[in-house]
């Protein structure tokens, strides 16, 4: 292999390593506290529903939350999320207005699509 070909191969390997590190460690928001953690769980449940691509239908995508922001102090945000320990759906009302950004990844590391989630469940009958 020529010197130029070897250099290009090394650059591709380095860039692939950077992409993997970015996708696995730098992109995800990590652990949050309080209501932001609840909204993070809600965003992870909603993102696959909002993505209607073939890759999602084939189950080839994974999702990670990039950020969760509380936009306004006024109002309420109704959410539903699945409790990981009991596998039951939980309904919550959060104080304030929230939004989140979820990124879809192909093969756990290749970013495919950003999904923006704002607000909560639109129809929720509180009886």
C-alpha positions in Angstrom: 0.0 0.0 0.0 1.3 3.5 -0.8 2.1 6.1 1.8 -0.9 8.1 0.8 -3.2 5.1 1.2 -1.8 4.3 4.6 -2.3 7.9 5.7 -5.9 7.9 4.6 -6.6 4.6 6.3 -5.1 6.0 9.6 -7.3 9.1 9.2 -10.4 7.0 8.7 -9.7 4.9 11.7 -9.1 8.0 13.9 -12.3 9.6 12.7 -14.2 6.4 13.3 -12.8 6.3 16.9 -13.8 9.9 17.5 -17.4 9.2 16.2 -17.7 6.2 18.5 -16.5 8.2 21.5 -18.8 11.2 20.7 -21.8 9.0 20.2 -21.3 6.9 23.3 -19.9 9.3 25.9 -20.2 12.9 24.9 -23.7 13.1 23.3 -26.0 11.6 26.0 -27.2 13.9 28.7 -26.4 11.5 31.5 -28.3 11.4 34.9 -30.6 14.3 35.7 -32.5 15.1 38.8 -36.2 15.6 39.7 -38.6 16.5 37.0 -36.0 16.8 34.3 -35.3 13.0 34.8 -39.0 12.3 34.5 -39.2 14.3 31.2 -36.1 12.4 29.9 -37.9 9.1 30.5 -40.9 10.5 28.7 -38.8 11.7 25.7 -37.2 8.2 25.4 -40.7 6.6 25.2 -42.1 9.1 22.7 -39.1 9.3 20.3 -39.6 5.9 18.6 -43.3 6.7 18.1 -42.5 10.0 16.3 -40.0 8.3 14.0 -41.7 6.4 11.2 -38.7 5.5 9.1 -38.0 2.0 7.8 -35.0 1.7 10.1 -37.3 2.2 13.1 -39.8 -0.3 11.8 -36.9 -2.9 11.4 -35.8 -2.1 15.0 -32.3 -1.0 14.0 -32.3 2.3 15.8 -31.3 3.2 19.4 -32.2 6.5 21.0 -30.3 8.8 23.4 -31.5 12.1 25.0 -29.2 15.0 24.2 -30.7 17.6 26.5 -33.8 18.5 28.5 -34.8 22.1 29.1 -37.4 23.7 31.2 -38.6 26.5 28.9 -41.2 28.2 31.1 -42.1 28.2 34.7 -45.9 28.7 34.1 -48.2 26.0 33.1 -48.0 22.2 33.5 -46.7 19.4 31.3 -48.6 16.0 31.5 -46.3 13.0 30.8 -46.5 9.2 30.8 -43.4 6.9 31.0 -42.7 3.3 31.8 -41.1 2.6 35.2 -38.1 0.4 34.5 -38.3 -1.5 37.8 -42.1 -2.4 37.7 -42.7 -2.2 33.9 -45.9 -0.2 34.7 -46.9 3.1 33.0 -46.8 6.1 35.3 -48.7 9.4 34.7 -47.2 12.6 36.1 -47.9 16.3 35.9 -44.7 18.4 35.8 -44.7 22.1 36.8 -43.6 24.2 33.8 -43.1 23.7 30.1 -40.4 21.3 28.9 -38.7 20.3 25.7 -36.0 17.7 24.8 -33.9 16.6 21.9 -33.5 12.9 21.2 -31.0 11.6 18.7 -31.6 8.3 16.8 -28.5 6.2 16.1 -27.9 3.4 13.6 -25.7 0.6 15.0 -25.4 2.5 18.3 -22.9 5.0 17.0 -24.0 6.5 13.6 -26.3 9.5 14.2 -29.2 9.4 11.8 -31.9 11.8 13.0 -32.7 14.4 15.6 -36.2 14.3 17.2 -37.4 17.4 19.0 -40.0 16.8 21.7 -42.0 19.7 23.2 -44.7 19.5 25.7 -46.4 16.4 27.0 -49.3 14.0 26.4 -52.0 15.9 24.5 -55.0 13.9 25.7 -55.0 12.7 29.2 -58.2 12.1 31.1 -57.6 12.7 34.8 -60.5 11.0 36.6 
